[in-house]
Amino acid sequence: MTEMEIGFVIHYFGHIGVAAIQLTNGELALGDTIRLKGHTSDFICRVEAMQVEHRDVPTAKKGDGIGIKVPQPVREHDKVFMVTRSSPDLKLSLFVQLSLLF
């Protein structure tokens, strides 16, 4: 599994479970797997829906401020990483799949 930092959390809307994220590198698309990591959070999730300026979008690029639904609370300044699979490690693959279920 390879990770590349693509942004950071600028706000978390707890009542709706949405993270506002500033993309600082790369591109993000629906279906991508991301990792959110901070002092109190560290989890992997899949991007199921994404909005830019309150409009649903299929992709976002460097410089965009996006909103995505997340399964756990995050905090401002938590880092966001793009997760890609670089080798067919069965244990790691199983871990990622189980993480996506919760």
N, C-alpha and C positions, 0 to 999 in steps of 0.2 A: 504494500500500500504506500503510495506516495502522496504527500500533502504539500500544497502550495498556498501561502497566505494570500487571500484575495480581498480582505477588508476587515472592518471592525464594527461592533455594535455601537450605534449612537443613541439608541433609546429602546426600552422594552415596555410594551403596553400589556401589563399583566392581566387586565380584565378581559382581553381578547387573545392573549398568548401570541402576540406578534412582535418580532424583532425588527427594528429599523436599522438597516445596515448600509454603511458607506463602502462602496467597492473602490479599492485603491489599486487593484491589479487584475488583469485578466477579464474573463467573461463568465457569466453564470446563466444557466438555462434550466428550464423545467426538467425534472428527472435527475439532475445532478445530485451527487452526494456531497454534503459539507460537514465539517466538524466545527463546533463552537467551543472555544476553550478560554477559560478565565480562572480567577482565583477560586470561585465556588462552582464553576460549571465545566463540564467536559463531556460532550456527547456528540454522536454522529446522527444526522438525519438526512432525509431526502427532501429536495425542494419540490413540493406538491403544487404550490401556487405562489405567485410573485406579483407584486404591484410596484409601479413607478408612478408617482403623482396620482394615486388612487385609481389607476387603470391597470387591469390585468395585462401582463406582458409575458411572452414566451422566453425572452432573453434580456439580459442587462449587461452593461459593459463598464469598464473603468470610468470612474467619475459619477456614476449613477447612485442615487440614494434609493434603496429598495425596501419593501416590507415583505417579510415572509412569516408564515405561521411556524412556530417552533413548539416541540412537545414538552419542553422544560423551560423554566425561567432562565434568563441571561441578564447580564449587567452591562452597563455602558463600558466601553473599552475592551470587552471580550473580543478575542481575535476570531476571525472566520477563515477557515481553510477549505480549499477544494480538495476532495479526496478522489484519487484515481487508483485503480488496481494495477500494479506493475508486474505481479507474478501470481500464478494460480495457487496461492497458499490456502489450502482447504480450511484450516483452523481460523485464519483471519477472515476468509470469506464467510464462514458460518457466523463469526462474531458480528460482522457488519450486517448480515441479514437479520440476525436476532435484534440488533440495536435498532434497526429500522421498524421492527414490529412494536417496539415500546416507545 
